[in-house]
Amino acid sequence: MTAPNVLNADLHCHSTASDGTLSPAELVRRAHGAGVELLALTDHDEVSGIAEARAEAERLGLPFVAGVEISVSWLDQTLHVVGLGIDPENPALLEGLRQVREGRDGRAALIAAELERIGIRGALEGALRYAGNPSLISRAHFARYLVEVGVARNVHDVFNNYLARGKPGYVEHVWATLEDALGWIHGAGGIAVLAHPGRYRISNSEMDRLFERFRELGGAGVEVACGAHDAGQVLAFARLARKFGLLASRASDYHGPEDCVIELGKAPLLPPDLTPVWTRLMPVSVC
């Protein structure tokens, strides 16, 4: 039987239901081909891809977890909380996600206006061509369009130079509260995991404050090993997982072959002393 910490689990990835470039079924097939042994689909503020992904996973015999990634405003930051093992038909969760999605159209129009102000025209129409789900148009779709028209070499450069805080195409937006996001996840029977904390530009004291509040609200885990973390960050967030008694998750945050930092299933292994979050999801299969 596979030891829990060496299971090739990937518990954070995206399909065309949000801002990924592969359909849910294509994503599952790619994960299976890459040797993933446990997969969660966690589209941004959306669960419409889960049924297709689950059906394909069952066909291939790949253990599958229903998930979602919820956009959260905390202090002056946008954070993301992953819900794992959710009921994707839970009414309160669906209503909460609908409310979060409502603001995306307005934000997209403002992003396009900001980009036009610096001479980049047609950004909204261009971004929409990349959006498999128009109601979930995101910065990633704008980034792909800007690469297409030669404004930047790749998506990473677009975010650094145009769509990050303080850059000309950045638009502030208020998402769900941390309390609401965890409430929806727990109400749907899921486990709340703080996604890619290494991406948040906050001080060490604010990071401790975030972890403390997350735990107070019933947050259970943190992505220790993920596509956004280098080796030093894996060690740093392993220490915080121990300090706050959180389970550890492993994830690629895969968006597609064009955009990926790492391939599905290729995040570093978790430190052996941490308890993986998937022992709460499927204990019989991984212990």
C-alpha positions as CSV (number, residue, x, y, z in Angstrom):
1,M,0.0,0.0,0.0
2,T,1.2,3.5,-0.7
3,A,2.6,5.5,2.2
4,P,0.4,8.6,2.6
5,N,3.2,11.2,2.1
6,V,4.4,9.7,-1.2
7,L,1.0,9.4,-2.8
8,N,1.1,11.3,-6.1
9,A,-1.9,13.5,-5.2
10,D,-2.7,16.7,-7.1
11,L,-5.4,18.6,-5.2
12,H,-5.6,21.9,-7.1
13,C,-6.1,22.4,-10.8
14,H,-8.4,24.1,-13.3
15,S,-10.4,23.4,-16.4
16,T,-12.3,25.4,-19.0
17,A,-15.1,25.7,-16.4
18,S,-13.0,28.6,-15.1
19,D,-9.6,29.7,-16.4
20,G,-7.9,26.4,-17.5
21,T,-7.3,25.6,-21.1
22,L,-8.3,21.9,-21.0
23,S,-11.9,20.6,-20.6
24,P,-12.6,18.7,-17.4
25,A,-12.3,15.3,-19.2
26,E,-9.1,16.3,-21.0
27,L,-7.6,17.4,-17.7
28,V,-8.5,14.1,-16.0
29,R,-6.9,12.2,-18.9
30,R,-3.8,14.2,-18.7
31,A,-3.5,13.7,-15.0
32,H,-4.0,10.0,-15.4
33,G,-1.3,9.9,-18.1
34,A,1.1,11.8,-15.8
35,G,0.7,9.2,-13.0
36,V,-1.5,11.2,-10.7
37,E,-3.0,8.8,-8.1
38,L,-5.6,11.2,-6.5
39,L,-7.0,14.3,-8.3
40,A,-9.1,17.2,-7.3
41,L,-10.7,19.6,-9.8
42,T,-10.8,23.1,-8.1
43,D,-12.1,25.6,-10.6
44,H,-12.4,29.3,-9.5
45,D,-15.7,30.0,-7.9
46,E,-17.4,27.3,-10.0
47,V,-18.3,23.6,-9.8
48,S,-19.9,23.0,-13.2
49,G,-17.0,20.9,-14.4
50,I,-17.1,18.4,-11.6
51,A,-19.6,16.0,-13.1
52,E,-17.7,15.6,-16.4
53,A,-14.4,15.2,-14.5
54,R,-15.8,12.7,-12.1
55,A,-17.3,10.6,-14.9
56,E,-14.0,10.5,-16.8
57,A,-12.0,9.7,-13.6
58,E,-14.4,6.8,-12.8
59,R,-13.9,5.5,-16.3
60,L,-10.1,5.6,-15.9
61,G,-10.1,4.3,-12.3
62,L,-8.5,7.5,-11.0
63,P,-9.6,8.4,-7.5
64,F,-11.3,11.8,-7.7
65,V,-12.2,14.6,-5.2
66,A,-14.8,17.3,-5.9
67,G,-13.4,20.7,-5.2
68,V,-13.6,24.4,-5.7
69,E,-11.3,27.4,-5.3
70,I,-13.0,30.4,-3.7
71,S,-11.8,34.0,-4.1
72,V,-11.5,35.8,-0.8
73,S,-10.7,39.4,0.2
74,W,-8.7,39.6,3.4
75,L,-7.2,42.9,4.6
76,D,-6.1,44.4,1.3
77,Q,-5.2,41.1,-0.3
78,T,-7.0,38.7,-2.6
79,L,-6.6,35.2,-1.2
80,H,-7.8,31.8,-2.4
81,V,-9.3,29.0,-0.3
82,V,-9.7,25.5,-1.8
83,G,-12.6,23.4,-0.7
84,L,-12.0,19.6,-1.0
85,G,-14.6,16.8,-0.7
86,I,-17.5,19.2,-1.2
87,D,-21.0,18.4,-2.3
88,P,-21.1,20.3,-5.6
89,E,-24.9,20.5,-5.4
90,N,-25.1,22.1,-2.0
91,P,-27.6,25.0,-2.3
92,A,-25.8,27.4,0.0
93,L,-22.4,26.8,-1.7
94,L,-24.0,27.3,-5.1
95,E,-25.6,30.6,-4.1
96,G,-22.4,31.8,-2.5
97,L,-20.4,31.0,-5.6
98,R,-23.0,32.7,-7.7
99,Q,-22.6,35.9,-5.7
100,V,-18.8,35.8,-6.0
101,R,-19.0,35.3,-9.8
102,E,-21.4,38.3,-10.2
103,G,-18.7,40.8,-9.9
104,R,-16.4,39.4,-12.5
105,D,-18.1,41.0,-15.5
106,G,-17.8,44.5,-14.0
107,R,-14.2,43.9,-13.1
108,A,-13.4,42.6,-16.6
109,A,-14.8,45.8,-18.2
110,L,-12.7,48.0,-15.9
111,I,-9.5,45.9,-16.7
112,A,-10.2,46.4,-20.4
113,A,-10.7,50.2,-19.9
114,E,-7.4,50.4,-17.9
115,L,-5.5,48.6,-20.6
116,E,-7.1,50.7,-23.4
117,R,-5.9,53.8,-21.4
118,I,-2.3,52.7,-22.1
119,G,-3.0,51.8,-25.7
120,I,-4.0,48.2,-25.6
121,R,-7.3,47.9,-27.4
122,G,-9.8,45.1,-27.8
123,A,-8.7,43.4,-24.6
124,L,-12.2,42.5,-23.4
125,E,-13.2,40.9,-26.7
126,G,-9.9,39.2,-26.9
127,A,-10.1,37.8,-23.3
128,L,-13.6,36.5,-23.9
129,R,-12.3,34.4,-26.8
130,Y,-10.2,32.5,-24.3
131,A,-13.0,32.1,-21.7
132,G,-14.6,28.8,-21.9
133,N,-17.1,30.0,-19.3
134,P,-17.8,33.7,-20.1
135,S,-19.3,34.3,-16.6
136,L,-15.9,33.5,-15.2
137,I,-13.7,35.8,-17.2
138,S,-10.5,36.3,-15.3
139,R,-7.1,38.0,-15.4
140,A,-5.7,34.8,-16.9
141,H,-7.9,35.2,-20.0
142,F,-6.6,38.8,-20.4
143,A,-3.1,37.6,-20.0
144,R,-3.5,35.1,-22.8
145,Y,-4.8,37.7,-25.1
146,L,-1.9,40.1,-24.3
147,V,0.5,37.3,-25.1
148,E,-1.4,36.7,-28.4
149,V,-1.0,40.3,-29.5
150,G,2.7,40.5,-28.6
151,V,2.4,42.7,-25.5
152,A,4.4,40.2,-23.5
153,R,6.3,37.0,-24.0
154,N,4.2,34.9,-21.6
155,V,1.5,34.9,-19.1
156,H,3.9,35.3,-16.2
157,D,5.3,38.5,-17.7
158,V,1.8,39.9,-18.3
159,F,0.9,39.4,-14.6
160,N,4.2,41.0,-13.5
161,N,3.9,44.0,-15.7
162,Y,0.2,44.6,-16.3
163,L,-2.2,42.8,-14.0
164,A,-0.6,42.7,-10.6
165,R,-1.3,45.2,-7.8
166,G,0.2,48.6,-8.7
167,K,0.4,47.8,-12.5
168,P,-1.7,49.6,-15.2
169,G,-4.2,46.9,-15.7
170,Y,-4.9,46.0,-12.1
171,V,-8.4,46.6,-10.8
172,E,-9.3,46.2,-7.1
173,H,-12.2,44.0,-6.4
174,V,-14.0,42.8,-3.2
175,W,-14.6,39.0,-3.1
176,A,-16.0,36.8,-0.4
177,T,-15.0,37.1,3.2
178,L,-12.9,34.5,4.7
179,E,-15.8,33.7,7.1
180,D,-18.2,33.2,4.2
181,A,-15.9,31.0,2.1
182,L,-15.1,28.6,5.0
183,G,-18.8,28.6,6.0
184,W,-19.8,27.5,2.4
185,I,-17.1,24.9,2.3
186,H,-18.0,23.4,5.7
187,G,-21.7,23.6,4.9
188,A,-21.1,21.5,1.8
189,G,-19.2,18.9,3.8
190,G,-15.8,19.9,2.6
191,I,-12.3,20.6,4.1
192,A,-10.9,24.1,3.7
193,V,-7.3,24.5,2.6
194,L,-5.4,27.7,2.3
195,A,-4.1,27.9,-1.3
196,H,-0.5,28.8,-2.3
197,P,0.3,31.1,0.6
198,G,3.7,31.9,-0.9
199,R,1.9,34.1,-3.5
200,Y,0.5,36.5,-1.0
201,R,2.5,39.7,-0.5
202,I,2.1,40.0,3.3
203,S,4.6,40.3,6.1
204,N,5.5,37.4,8.4
205,S,3.3,38.8,11.2
206,E,0.3,39.2,8.8
207,M,0.9,35.6,7.6
208,D,0.8,34.3,11.2
209,R,-2.4,36.4,11.7
210,L,-3.9,34.9,8.6
211,F,-3.1,31.3,9.7
212,E,-4.5,32.0,13.1
213,R,-7.7,33.3,11.8
214,F,-8.0,30.6,9.2
215,R,-7.6,27.9,12.0
216,E,-10.1,29.7,14.2
217,L,-12.7,29.5,11.5
218,G,-12.2,25.8,11.1
219,G,-9.6,25.8,8.3
220,A,-8.0,22.4,8.2
221,G,-5.0,22.5,5.8
222,V,-2.5,24.5,3.8
223,E,-0.9,23.9,0.4
224,V,2.7,23.3,1.5
225,A,4.0,21.9,-1.8
226,C,2.6,23.6,-4.9
227,G,3.6,25.0,-8.2
228,A,3.9,28.5,-6.7
229,H,6.4,27.5,-4.0
230,D,10.2,27.1,-4.3
231,A,12.1,24.7,-2.0
232,G,12.6,27.3,0.7
233,Q,8.9,28.1,0.7
234,V,8.0,24.4,1.0
235,L,10.1,24.3,4.2
236,A,8.6,27.6,5.5
237,F,5.0,26.6,5.1
238,A,5.8,23.2,6.4
239,R,6.9,25.0,9.6
240,L,3.7,27.0,9.7
241,A,1.6,23.8,9.2
242,R,3.3,22.3,12.2
243,K,3.0,25.5,14.3
244,F,-0.8,25.8,13.6
245,G,-1.6,22.1,13.6
246,L,-2.8,22.1,9.9
247,L,-2.9,19.3,7.4
248,A,-0.6,19.6,4.4
249,S,-1.7,19.6,0.8
250,R,0.1,19.0,-2.5
251,A,-0.9,20.7,-5.7
252,S,0.2,21.9,-9.1
253,D,-2.4,24.7,-9.6
254,Y,-2.3,23.5,-13.2
255,H,-4.1,25.7,-15.8
256,G,-3.0,24.0,-19.0
257,P,0.1,23.1,-21.0
258,E,0.5,26.7,-22.2
259,D,0.4,28.3,-18.8
260,C,1.7,25.7,-16.3
261,V,4.6,26.3,-13.9
262,I,4.7,22.6,-13.3
263,E,3.0,19.6,-14.8
264,L,0.1,17.8,-13.1
265,G,1.4,15.6,-10.3
266,K,4.9,17.1,-10.3
267,A,4.8,19.2,-7.1
268,P,7.4,18.2,-4.5
269,L,6.6,15.5,-2.1
270,L,5.5,16.6,1.4
271,P,7.9,16.5,4.3
272,P,7.4,13.0,5.9
273,D,6.4,14.3,9.4
274,L,3.4,16.2,8.1
275,T,-0.1,14.7,7.9
276,P,-1.5,14.9,4.3
277,V,-4.9,16.4,3.9
278,W,-6.0,13.4,1.8
279,T,-5.9,11.2,4.8
280,R,-9.1,13.0,5.7
281,L,-10.5,12.5,2.2
282,M,-9.9,8.8,1.5
283,P,-8.2,7.2,4.5
284,V,-8.8,3.6,3.5
285,S,-7.1,4.0,0.1
286,V,-4.0,5.8,1.2
287,C,-3.1,4.4,4.6
